Amino acid sequence: MRRSLEDTYRHKGLRKKLVETVRAKGIKDETVLEAINNVPRHFFLDSAFGDVAYVDKAFPIGEGQTISQPYTVAYQSELLEIKKGDKVLEIGTGSAYQAVVLAALGAKVFTIERQKNYLMKINCLPT
C-alpha cells in the first residue's frame, strides 16, 4: 500500500469542506470539528483514494477492514467528551484514523489491533 504523505492546500480545503459536512449532520463540539480539520485523513488511505479521502464515507483499507466514515469518527469522539490527558483504550486500531483524532483532542490513546499484517503498515505512518 502506497500512502500520500504530503498535506497540500487542496487537502486542507477538502478537510474544511468535510468539517462543514459533519457539522451539518449535527456535530457541534468545536474541538472535535477542529481535530477532524487538523488530521489529514488521506495519510490513512492508499494513495489511490487520494481524490476521495475527504468524502464522508468509509473506504476499504485491506485485511477486510475499512477506515470509518468521518461522521462516525466525529460522532464517537463527541460522545466521549475527551478532556486533555484522558486515557482511551481502543480495541481494533484499523487504519488508526480514530486513534489519531482522539490524540488530537488531547487523549492518551492505547490501541490494539489483531491483524498483524496491518500493524506493519501502520508503523510506517509518520510520527
C-alpha positions as a Markdown table, in Angstrom:
| # | Residue | x | y | z |
|---|---|---|---|---|
| 1 | Met | 0.0 | 0.0 | 0.0 |
| 2 | Arg | 1.4 | 3.4 | -1.0 |
| 3 | Arg | 0.3 | 6.4 | 1.0 |
| 4 | Ser | 0.5 | 10.0 | 0.1 |
| 5 | Leu | 2.2 | 11.8 | 3.0 |
| 6 | Glu | 2.1 | 15.3 | 1.6 |
| 7 | Asp | -0.6 | 17.6 | 3.0 |
| 8 | Thr | -1.4 | 20.2 | 0.3 |
| 9 | Tyr | -3.6 | 23.3 | 0.3 |
| 10 | Arg | -6.0 | 21.2 | -1.7 |
| 11 | His | -6.2 | 18.6 | 1.0 |
| 12 | Lys | -6.7 | 21.3 | 3.6 |
| 13 | Gly | -9.5 | 22.8 | 1.6 |
| 14 | Leu | -11.2 | 19.4 | 1.2 |
| 15 | Arg | -10.9 | 18.8 | 5.0 |
| 16 | Lys | -12.6 | 22.2 | 5.6 |
| 17 | Lys | -15.5 | 21.1 | 3.4 |
| 18 | Leu | -15.6 | 17.8 | 5.3 |
| 19 | Val | -15.9 | 19.6 | 8.6 |
| 20 | Glu | -18.8 | 21.6 | 7.2 |
| 21 | Thr | -20.4 | 18.3 | 6.1 |
| 22 | Val | -20.2 | 16.7 | 9.5 |
| 23 | Arg | -21.3 | 19.9 | 11.2 |
| 24 | Ala | -24.4 | 19.9 | 9.0 |
| 25 | Lys | -25.1 | 16.3 | 10.2 |
| 26 | Gly | -25.2 | 17.5 | 13.8 |
| 27 | Ile | -21.7 | 17.5 | 15.2 |
| 28 | Lys | -21.5 | 20.6 | 17.5 |
| 29 | Asp | -18.3 | 20.1 | 19.5 |
| 30 | Glu | -15.8 | 22.6 | 18.1 |
| 31 | Thr | -12.8 | 20.7 | 19.4 |
| 32 | Val | -14.0 | 17.6 | 17.6 |
| 33 | Leu | -14.5 | 19.6 | 14.4 |
| 34 | Glu | -11.1 | 21.2 | 14.8 |
| 35 | Ala | -9.5 | 17.7 | 15.2 |
| 36 | Ile | -11.2 | 16.4 | 12.1 |
| 37 | Asn | -9.9 | 19.5 | 10.3 |
| 38 | Asn | -6.4 | 19.0 | 11.5 |
| 39 | Val | -5.9 | 15.3 | 10.9 |
| 40 | Pro | -5.0 | 14.5 | 7.2 |
| 41 | Arg | -7.3 | 11.6 | 6.5 |
| 42 | His | -5.5 | 10.8 | 3.2 |
| 43 | Phe | -2.5 | 9.7 | 5.3 |
| 44 | Phe | -4.5 | 6.7 | 6.4 |
| 45 | Leu | -5.6 | 5.5 | 2.9 |
| 46 | Asp | -3.9 | 4.1 | -0.1 |
| 47 | Ser | -2.8 | 6.9 | -2.4 |
| 48 | Ala | -5.4 | 5.5 | -4.9 |
| 49 | Phe | -8.1 | 7.0 | -2.7 |
| 50 | Gly | -6.5 | 10.5 | -2.6 |
| 51 | Asp | -9.2 | 12.1 | -4.6 |
| 52 | Val | -12.0 | 10.8 | -2.4 |
| 53 | Ala | -10.3 | 10.7 | 1.0 |
| 54 | Tyr | -12.4 | 13.6 | 2.3 |
| 55 | Val | -15.8 | 12.2 | 1.2 |
| 56 | Asp | -17.9 | 11.4 | 4.2 |
| 57 | Lys | -17.7 | 7.7 | 3.5 |
| 58 | Ala | -16.0 | 4.6 | 4.8 |
| 59 | Phe | -13.3 | 3.0 | 2.5 |
| 60 | Pro | -11.5 | -0.3 | 2.4 |
| 61 | Ile | -8.0 | -0.4 | 3.9 |
| 62 | Gly | -7.1 | -4.0 | 3.5 |
| 63 | Glu | -7.3 | -7.2 | 5.6 |
| 64 | Gly | -11.2 | -7.0 | 5.3 |
| 65 | Gln | -11.3 | -3.7 | 7.3 |
| 66 | Thr | -12.4 | -0.2 | 6.5 |
| 67 | Ile | -11.5 | 3.3 | 7.6 |
| 68 | Ser | -14.6 | 4.7 | 9.3 |
| 69 | Gln | -16.8 | 7.3 | 7.8 |
| 70 | Pro | -15.6 | 10.7 | 9.1 |
| 71 | Tyr | -19.1 | 11.5 | 10.6 |
| 72 | Thr | -18.9 | 8.2 | 12.6 |
| 73 | Val | -15.4 | 9.2 | 13.9 |
| 74 | Ala | -16.7 | 12.7 | 14.8 |
| 75 | Tyr | -19.8 | 11.3 | 16.5 |
| 76 | Gln | -17.9 | 8.8 | 18.6 |
| 77 | Ser | -15.4 | 11.4 | 19.5 |
| 78 | Glu | -18.1 | 13.9 | 20.5 |
| 79 | Leu | -19.8 | 11.3 | 22.7 |
| 80 | Leu | -16.6 | 10.6 | 24.6 |
| 81 | Glu | -16.3 | 14.2 | 25.7 |
| 82 | Ile | -12.5 | 13.9 | 25.7 |
| 83 | Lys | -10.5 | 16.1 | 28.1 |
| 84 | Lys | -6.8 | 16.7 | 27.7 |
| 85 | Gly | -5.0 | 13.8 | 29.4 |
| 86 | Asp | -7.9 | 11.4 | 29.3 |
| 87 | Lys | -6.8 | 7.8 | 28.7 |
| 88 | Val | -8.6 | 5.9 | 25.9 |
| 89 | Leu | -8.3 | 2.2 | 25.2 |
| 90 | Glu | -9.2 | 1.4 | 21.6 |
| 91 | Ile | -9.7 | -2.2 | 20.5 |
| 92 | Gly | -9.3 | -2.5 | 16.8 |
| 93 | Thr | -6.8 | 0.1 | 15.5 |
| 94 | Gly | -7.7 | -0.4 | 11.9 |
| 95 | Ser | -6.3 | 2.5 | 9.9 |
| 96 | Ala | -5.5 | 4.4 | 13.2 |
| 97 | Tyr | -7.6 | 7.4 | 12.0 |
| 98 | Gln | -9.9 | 7.3 | 15.0 |
| 99 | Ala | -6.9 | 7.0 | 17.4 |
| 100 | Val | -5.2 | 9.9 | 15.9 |
| 101 | Val | -8.3 | 12.1 | 16.0 |
| 102 | Leu | -8.6 | 11.2 | 19.7 |
| 103 | Ala | -5.0 | 12.0 | 20.3 |
| 104 | Ala | -5.6 | 15.4 | 18.5 |
| 105 | Leu | -8.3 | 16.0 | 21.2 |
| 106 | Gly | -5.6 | 15.5 | 23.9 |
| 107 | Ala | -6.3 | 11.9 | 24.8 |
| 108 | Lys | -3.6 | 9.4 | 25.6 |
| 109 | Val | -4.6 | 6.6 | 23.3 |
| 110 | Phe | -3.7 | 3.0 | 23.8 |
| 111 | Thr | -4.8 | 0.9 | 20.8 |
| 112 | Ile | -4.5 | -2.7 | 19.9 |
| 113 | Glu | -5.0 | -4.5 | 16.5 |
| 114 | Arg | -5.3 | -8.2 | 15.9 |
| 115 | Gln | -4.4 | -8.0 | 12.2 |
| 116 | Lys | -0.6 | -8.5 | 12.3 |
| 117 | Asn | -0.1 | -7.6 | 8.6 |
| 118 | Tyr | -1.9 | -4.4 | 9.0 |
| 119 | Leu | 0.1 | -3.3 | 12.1 |
| 120 | Met | 3.3 | -3.3 | 9.9 |
| 121 | Lys | 1.6 | -0.9 | 7.6 |
| 122 | Ile | 0.5 | 1.4 | 10.4 |
| 123 | Asn | 4.0 | 1.6 | 11.8 |
| 124 | Cys | 5.1 | 3.2 | 8.5 |
| 125 | Leu | 3.0 | 6.3 | 9.2 |
| 126 | Pro | 4.9 | 9.5 | 10.0 |
| 127 | Thr | 5.2 | 10.5 | 13.7 |
